[in-house]
Amino acid sequence: MNTLNKQITDRLEELRVHLQADGGDLEIVEIDGKLVKLRLQGACGGCPHAAMTIKGGLERILREEIDPEIVIERVM
């Protein structure tokens, strides 16, 4: 695992607790360079605010803290 993948994985693992507190979770499907594919699970999987959680929350945090070119795609 390269350094960027490890940074992304470690930070997403830290952020999972916030989703779990609301009855949801996330699964890292794939990290390909700066493209991160996630699957939201539990309450987050069917939540109407899932896109906002990914783009306005998770992606924003990764971009601010790790690399401004990171993009998260939701996988169903």
Backbone atoms as SQL, in Angstrom:
CREATE TABLE atoms (id INTEGER PRIMARY KEY, chain TEXT, resi INTEGER, resn TEXT, atom TEXT, x REAL, y REAL, z REAL);
INSERT INTO atoms VALUES
  (1, 'A', 1, 'MET', 'N', 0.852, -1.179, 0.000),
  (2, 'A', 1, 'MET', 'CA', 0.000, 0.000, 0.000),
  (3, 'A', 1, 'MET', 'C', 0.899, 1.243, 0.000),
  (4, 'A', 2, 'ASN', 'N', 0.650, 2.153, -0.953),
  (5, 'A', 2, 'ASN', 'CA', 1.487, 3.349, -1.003),
  (6, 'A', 2, 'ASN', 'C', 1.058, 4.353, 0.071),
  (7, 'A', 3, 'THR', 'N', 1.836, 5.393, 0.220),
  (8, 'A', 3, 'THR', 'CA', 1.618, 6.373, 1.284),
  (9, 'A', 3, 'THR', 'C', 0.268, 7.064, 1.165),
  (10, 'A', 4, 'LEU', 'N', -0.120, 7.474, -0.063),
  (11, 'A', 4, 'LEU', 'CA', -1.397, 8.155, -0.262),
  (12, 'A', 4, 'LEU', 'C', -2.556, 7.235, 0.116),
  (13, 'A', 5, 'ASN', 'N', -2.509, 5.994, -0.343),
  (14, 'A', 5, 'ASN', 'CA', -3.568, 5.032, 0.002),
  (15, 'A', 5, 'ASN', 'C', -3.675, 4.851, 1.509),
  (16, 'A', 6, 'LYS', 'N', -2.535, 4.758, 2.170),
  (17, 'A', 6, 'LYS', 'CA', -2.544, 4.575, 3.621),
  (18, 'A', 6, 'LYS', 'C', -3.140, 5.784, 4.319),
  (19, 'A', 7, 'GLN', 'N', -2.768, 6.982, 3.886),
  (20, 'A', 7, 'GLN', 'CA', -3.326, 8.200, 4.490),
  (21, 'A', 7, 'GLN', 'C', -4.843, 8.239, 4.319),
  (22, 'A', 8, 'ILE', 'N', -5.314, 7.929, 3.111),
  (23, 'A', 8, 'ILE', 'CA', -6.758, 7.943, 2.829),
  (24, 'A', 8, 'ILE', 'C', -7.464, 6.893, 3.679),
  (25, 'A', 9, 'THR', 'N', -6.926, 5.672, 3.679),
  (26, 'A', 9, 'THR', 'CA', -7.536, 4.580, 4.442),
  (27, 'A', 9, 'THR', 'C', -7.581, 4.906, 5.934),
  (28, 'A', 10, 'ASP', 'N', -6.480, 5.380, 6.474),
  (29, 'A', 10, 'ASP', 'CA', -6.422, 5.700, 7.906),
  (30, 'A', 10, 'ASP', 'C', -7.433, 6.780, 8.270),
  (31, 'A', 11, 'ARG', 'N', -7.545, 7.825, 7.438),
  (32, 'A', 11, 'ARG', 'CA', -8.462, 8.919, 7.759),
  (33, 'A', 11, 'ARG', 'C', -9.914, 8.467, 7.635),
  (34, 'A', 12, 'LEU', 'N', -10.225, 7.663, 6.626),
  (35, 'A', 12, 'LEU', 'CA', -11.593, 7.157, 6.495),
  (36, 'A', 12, 'LEU', 'C', -11.960, 6.249, 7.665),
  (37, 'A', 13, 'GLU', 'N', -11.006, 5.464, 8.134),
  (38, 'A', 13, 'GLU', 'CA', -11.264, 4.614, 9.302),
  (39, 'A', 13, 'GLU', 'C', -11.599, 5.465, 10.521),
  (40, 'A', 14, 'GLU', 'N', -10.913, 6.590, 10.675),
  (41, 'A', 14, 'GLU', 'CA', -11.213, 7.499, 11.790),
  (42, 'A', 14, 'GLU', 'C', -12.599, 8.128, 11.638),
  (43, 'A', 15, 'LEU', 'N', -12.999, 8.416, 10.409),
  (44, 'A', 15, 'LEU', 'CA', -14.288, 9.073, 10.166),
  (45, 'A', 15, 'LEU', 'C', -15.477, 8.111, 10.259),
  (46, 'A', 16, 'ARG', 'N', -15.219, 6.818, 10.131),
  (47, 'A', 16, 'ARG', 'CA', -16.287, 5.811, 10.187),
  (48, 'A', 16, 'ARG', 'C', -17.112, 5.910, 11.468),
  (49, 'A', 17, 'VAL', 'N', -16.486, 6.266, 12.573),
  (50, 'A', 17, 'VAL', 'CA', -17.203, 6.298, 13.850),
  (51, 'A', 17, 'VAL', 'C', -18.380, 7.273, 13.803),
  (52, 'A', 18, 'HIS', 'N', -18.250, 8.340, 13.022),
  (53, 'A', 18, 'HIS', 'CA', -19.341, 9.314, 12.919),
  (54, 'A', 18, 'HIS', 'C', -20.529, 8.725, 12.162),
  (55, 'A', 19, 'LEU', 'N', -20.247, 7.951, 11.139),
  (56, 'A', 19, 'LEU', 'CA', -21.321, 7.282, 10.405),
  (57, 'A', 19, 'LEU', 'C', -21.945, 6.188, 11.272),
  (58, 'A', 20, 'GLN', 'N', -21.102, 5.454, 11.977),
  (59, 'A', 20, 'GLN', 'CA', -21.591, 4.377, 12.839),
  (60, 'A', 20, 'GLN', 'C', -22.476, 4.917, 13.954),
  (61, 'A', 21, 'ALA', 'N', -22.202, 6.125, 14.418),
  (62, 'A', 21, 'ALA', 'CA', -23.022, 6.732, 15.471),
  (63, 'A', 21, 'ALA', 'C', -24.447, 6.990, 14.992),
  (64, 'A', 22, 'ASP', 'N', -24.629, 7.110, 13.679),
  (65, 'A', 22, 'ASP', 'CA', -25.957, 7.333, 13.106),
  (66, 'A', 22, 'ASP', 'C', -26.545, 6.057, 12.507),
  (67, 'A', 23, 'GLY', 'N', -25.956, 4.918, 12.811),
  (68, 'A', 23, 'GLY', 'CA', -26.477, 3.643, 12.333),
  (69, 'A', 23, 'GLY', 'C', -25.997, 3.257, 10.949),
  (70, 'A', 24, 'GLY', 'N', -24.952, 3.914, 10.471),
  (71, 'A', 24, 'GLY', 'CA', -24.422, 3.612, 9.146),
  (72, 'A', 24, 'GLY', 'C', -22.984, 3.161, 9.215),
  (73, 'A', 25, 'ASP', 'N', -22.380, 3.076, 8.065),
  (74, 'A', 25, 'ASP', 'CA', -20.975, 2.685, 7.976),
  (75, 'A', 25, 'ASP', 'C', -20.518, 2.930, 6.545),
  (76, 'A', 26, 'LEU', 'N', -19.232, 2.705, 6.296),
  (77, 'A', 26, 'LEU', 'CA', -18.708, 2.800, 4.945),
  (78, 'A', 26, 'LEU', 'C', -17.777, 1.645, 4.686),
  (79, 'A', 27, 'GLU', 'N', -17.686, 1.286, 3.424),
  (80, 'A', 27, 'GLU', 'CA', -16.761, 0.250, 2.975),
  (81, 'A', 27, 'GLU', 'C', -15.901, 0.862, 1.879),
  (82, 'A', 28, 'ILE', 'N', -14.597, 0.735, 2.008),
  (83, 'A', 28, 'ILE', 'CA', -13.696, 1.191, 0.955),
  (84, 'A', 28, 'ILE', 'C', -13.661, 0.090, -0.094),
  (85, 'A', 29, 'VAL', 'N', -14.211, 0.376, -1.268),
  (86, 'A', 29, 'VAL', 'CA', -14.258, -0.608, -2.346),
  (87, 'A', 29, 'VAL', 'C', -12.934, -0.626, -3.093),
  (88, 'A', 30, 'GLU', 'N', -12.402, 0.564, -3.388),
  (89, 'A', 30, 'GLU', 'CA', -11.158, 0.647, -4.151),
  (90, 'A', 30, 'GLU', 'C', -10.552, 2.039, -3.995),
  (91, 'A', 31, 'ILE', 'N', -9.243, 2.089, -3.976),
  (92, 'A', 31, 'ILE', 'CA', -8.517, 3.356, -4.056),
  (93, 'A', 31, 'ILE', 'C', -7.577, 3.230, -5.236),
  (94, 'A', 32, 'ASP', 'N', -7.807, 4.072, -6.241),
  (95, 'A', 32, 'ASP', 'CA', -6.995, 4.062, -7.457),
  (96, 'A', 32, 'ASP', 'C', -6.410, 5.455, -7.628),
  (97, 'A', 33, 'GLY', 'N', -5.202, 5.641, -7.098),
  (98, 'A', 33, 'GLY', 'CA', -4.601, 6.971, -7.120),
  (99, 'A', 33, 'GLY', 'C', -5.390, 7.902, -6.210),
  (100, 'A', 34, 'LYS', 'N', -5.952, 8.948, -6.812),
  (101, 'A', 34, 'LYS', 'CA', -6.721, 9.921, -6.037),
  (102, 'A', 34, 'LYS', 'C', -8.220, 9.702, -6.166),
  (103, 'A', 35, 'LEU', 'N', -8.620, 8.597, -6.795),
  (104, 'A', 35, 'LEU', 'CA', -10.025, 8.224, -6.899),
  (105, 'A', 35, 'LEU', 'C', -10.334, 7.178, -5.829),
  (106, 'A', 36, 'VAL', 'N', -11.306, 7.504, -4.987),
  (107, 'A', 36, 'VAL', 'CA', -11.695, 6.624, -3.890),
  (108, 'A', 36, 'VAL', 'C', -13.129, 6.172, -4.136),
  (109, 'A', 37, 'LYS', 'N', -13.353, 4.871, -4.166),
  (110, 'A', 37, 'LYS', 'CA', -14.700, 4.329, -4.353),
  (111, 'A', 37, 'LYS', 'C', -15.182, 3.775, -3.023),
  (112, 'A', 38, 'LEU', 'N', -16.320, 4.321, -2.565),
  (113, 'A', 38, 'LEU', 'CA', -16.889, 3.935, -1.277),
  (114, 'A', 38, 'LEU', 'C', -18.293, 3.393, -1.442),
  (115, 'A', 39, 'ARG', 'N', -18.659, 2.488, -0.550),
  (116, 'A', 39, 'ARG', 'CA', -20.035, 2.007, -0.456),
  (117, 'A', 39, 'ARG', 'C', -20.533, 2.375, 0.933),
  (118, 'A', 40, 'LEU', 'N', -21.626, 3.127, 0.964),
  (119, 'A', 40, 'LEU', 'CA', -22.238, 3.460, 2.250),
  (120, 'A', 40, 'LEU', 'C', -23.152, 2.320, 2.647),
  (121, 'A', 41, 'GLN', 'N', -23.169, 2.011, 3.926),
  (122, 'A', 41, 'GLN', 'CA', -23.931, 0.867, 4.421),
  (123, 'A', 41, 'GLN', 'C', -24.865, 1.282, 5.537),
  (124, 'A', 42, 'GLY', 'N', -25.759, 0.381, 5.891),
  (125, 'A', 42, 'GLY', 'CA', -26.686, 0.631, 6.988),
  (126, 'A', 42, 'GLY', 'C', -27.576, 1.818, 6.696),
  (127, 'A', 43, 'ALA', 'N', -27.819, 2.621, 7.700),
  (128, 'A', 43, 'ALA', 'CA', -28.697, 3.782, 7.558),
  (129, 'A', 43, 'ALA', 'C', -28.159, 4.756, 6.514),
  (130, 'A', 44, 'CYS', 'N', -26.855, 4.819, 6.338),
  (131, 'A', 44, 'CYS', 'CA', -26.254, 5.751, 5.371),
  (132, 'A', 44, 'CYS', 'C', -26.487, 5.294, 3.930),
  (133, 'A', 45, 'GLY', 'N', -26.653, 3.993, 3.723),
  (134, 'A', 45, 'GLY', 'CA', -26.817, 3.458, 2.381),
  (135, 'A', 45, 'GLY', 'C', -28.063, 3.962, 1.685),
  (136, 'A', 46, 'GLY', 'N', -29.131, 4.153, 2.430),
  (137, 'A', 46, 'GLY', 'CA', -30.384, 4.604, 1.839),
  (138, 'A', 46, 'GLY', 'C', -30.748, 6.028, 2.198),
  (139, 'A', 47, 'CYS', 'N', -29.855, 6.722, 2.820),
  (140, 'A', 47, 'CYS', 'CA', -30.131, 8.080, 3.287),
  (141, 'A', 47, 'CYS', 'C', -30.208, 9.055, 2.112),
  (142, 'A', 48, 'PRO', 'N', -31.219, 9.938, 2.110),
  (143, 'A', 48, 'PRO', 'CA', -31.314, 10.922, 1.032),
  (144, 'A', 48, 'PRO', 'C', -30.172, 11.936, 1.050),
  (145, 'A', 49, 'HIS', 'N', -29.441, 12.007, 2.130),
  (146, 'A', 49, 'HIS', 'CA', -28.328, 12.950, 2.243),
  (147, 'A', 49, 'HIS', 'C', -26.976, 12.289, 1.975),
  (148, 'A', 50, 'ALA', 'N', -26.973, 11.081, 1.421),
  (149, 'A', 50, 'ALA', 'CA', -25.731, 10.337, 1.207),
  (150, 'A', 50, 'ALA', 'C', -24.754, 11.094, 0.313),
  (151, 'A', 51, 'ALA', 'N', -25.251, 11.730, -0.742),
  (152, 'A', 51, 'ALA', 'CA', -24.358, 12.477, -1.635),
  (153, 'A', 51, 'ALA', 'C', -23.694, 13.627, -0.886),
  (154, 'A', 52, 'MET', 'N', -24.446, 14.279, -0.018),
  (155, 'A', 52, 'MET', 'CA', -23.886, 15.372, 0.768),
  (156, 'A', 52, 'MET', 'C', -22.855, 14.832, 1.769),
  (157, 'A', 53, 'THR', 'N', -23.120, 13.677, 2.335),
  (158, 'A', 53, 'THR', 'CA', -22.173, 13.053, 3.267),
  (159, 'A', 53, 'THR', 'C', -20.851, 12.782, 2.561),
  (160, 'A', 54, 'ILE', 'N', -20.932, 12.276, 1.339),
  (161, 'A', 54, 'ILE', 'CA', -19.712, 11.943, 0.602),
  (162, 'A', 54, 'ILE', 'C', -18.992, 13.196, 0.130),
  (163, 'A', 55, 'LYS', 'N', -19.686, 14.060, -0.595),
  (164, 'A', 55, 'LYS', 'CA', -19.024, 15.223, -1.210),
  (165, 'A', 55, 'LYS', 'C', -18.753, 16.336, -0.195),
  (166, 'A', 56, 'GLY', 'N', -19.738, 16.673, 0.607),
  (167, 'A', 56, 'GLY', 'CA', -19.594, 17.782, 1.536),
  (168, 'A', 56, 'GLY', 'C', -18.887, 17.411, 2.821),
  (169, 'A', 57, 'GLY', 'N', -18.804, 16.133, 3.095),
  (170, 'A', 57, 'GLY', 'CA', -18.168, 15.682, 4.328),
  (171, 'A', 57, 'GLY', 'C', -16.870, 14.961, 4.064),
  (172, 'A', 58, 'LEU', 'N', -16.967, 13.706, 3.674),
  (173, 'A', 58, 'LEU', 'CA', -15.787, 12.852, 3.539),
  (174, 'A', 58, 'LEU', 'C', -14.795, 13.389, 2.504),
  (175, 'A', 59, 'GLU', 'N', -15.283, 13.709, 1.307),
  (176, 'A', 59, 'GLU', 'CA', -14.375, 14.193, 0.264),
  (177, 'A', 59, 'GLU', 'C', -13.731, 15.521, 0.658),
  (178, 'A', 60, 'ARG', 'N', -14.513, 16.411, 1.226),
  (179, 'A', 60, 'ARG', 'CA', -13.986, 17.714, 1.648),
  (180, 'A', 60, 'ARG', 'C', -12.863, 17.550, 2.665),
  (181, 'A', 61, 'ILE', 'N', -13.066, 16.666, 3.635),
  (182, 'A', 61, 'ILE', 'CA', -12.052, 16.429, 4.670),
  (183, 'A', 61, 'ILE', 'C', -10.774, 15.854, 4.058),
  (184, 'A', 62, 'LEU', 'N', -10.920, 14.848, 3.188),
  (185, 'A', 62, 'LEU', 'CA', -9.739, 14.253, 2.554),
  (186, 'A', 62, 'LEU', 'C', -8.997, 15.276, 1.705),
  (187, 'A', 63, 'ARG', 'N', -9.740, 16.123, 1.000),
  (188, 'A', 63, 'ARG', 'CA', -9.104, 17.155, 0.171),
  (189, 'A', 63, 'ARG', 'C', -8.370, 18.187, 1.017),
  (190, 'A', 64, 'GLU', 'N', -8.974, 18.587, 2.115),
  (191, 'A', 64, 'GLU', 'CA', -8.343, 19.587, 2.975),
  (192, 'A', 64, 'GLU', 'C', -7.122, 19.029, 3.704),
  (193, 'A', 65, 'GLU', 'N', -7.209, 17.792, 4.144),
  (194, 'A', 65, 'GLU', 'CA', -6.164, 17.235, 4.995),
  (195, 'A', 65, 'GLU', 'C', -5.092, 16.437, 4.257),
  (196, 'A', 66, 'ILE', 'N', -5.416, 15.899, 3.087),
  (197, 'A', 66, 'ILE', 'CA', -4.463, 15.004, 2.416),
  (198, 'A', 66, 'ILE', 'C', -4.048, 15.518, 1.038),
  (199, 'A', 67, 'ASP', 'N', -5.020, 15.697, 0.124),
  (200, 'A', 67, 'ASP', 'CA', -4.692, 16.140, -1.232),
  (201, 'A', 67, 'ASP', 'C', -5.933, 16.772, -1.856),
  (202, 'A', 68, 'PRO', 'N', -5.810, 17.974, -2.412),
  (203, 'A', 68, 'PRO', 'CA', -6.976, 18.677, -2.963),
  (204, 'A', 68, 'PRO', 'C', -7.559, 18.057, -4.226),
  (205, 'A', 69, 'GLU', 'N', -6.914, 17.047, -4.782),
  (206, 'A', 69, 'GLU', 'CA', -7.404, 16.411, -6.010),
  (207, 'A', 69, 'GLU', 'C', -8.131, 15.098, -5.752),
  (208, 'A', 70, 'ILE', 'N', -8.303, 14.706, -4.512),
  (209, 'A', 70, 'ILE', 'CA', -9.011, 13.450, -4.194),
  (210, 'A', 70, 'ILE', 'C', -10.478, 13.586, -4.580),
  (211, 'A', 71, 'VAL', 'N', -10.986, 12.524, -5.215),
  (212, 'A', 71, 'VAL', 'CA', -12.396, 12.471, -5.598),
  (213, 'A', 71, 'VAL', 'C', -12.970, 11.168, -5.045),
  (214, 'A', 72, 'ILE', 'N', -14.143, 11.290, -4.415),
  (215, 'A', 72, 'ILE', 'CA', -14.826, 10.103, -3.916),
  (216, 'A', 72, 'ILE', 'C', -16.027, 9.821, -4.803),
  (217, 'A', 73, 'GLU', 'N', -16.159, 8.581, -5.225),
  (218, 'A', 73, 'GLU', 'CA', -17.326, 8.105, -5.964),
  (219, 'A', 73, 'GLU', 'C', -18.064, 7.112, -5.093),
  (220, 'A', 74, 'ARG', 'N', -19.370, 7.233, -5.122),
  (221, 'A', 74, 'ARG', 'CA', -20.213, 6.286, -4.376),
  (222, 'A', 74, 'ARG', 'C', -20.504, 5.074, -5.253),
  (223, 'A', 75, 'VAL', 'N', -20.286, 3.902, -4.702),
  (224, 'A', 75, 'VAL', 'CA', -20.571, 2.642, -5.365),
  (225, 'A', 75, 'VAL', 'C', -21.790, 2.047, -4.695),
  (226, 'A', 76, 'MET', 'N', -22.732, 1.601, -5.482),
  (227, 'A', 76, 'MET', 'CA', -23.949, 1.019, -4.913),
  (228, 'A', 76, 'MET', 'C', -23.793, -0.464, -4.702);
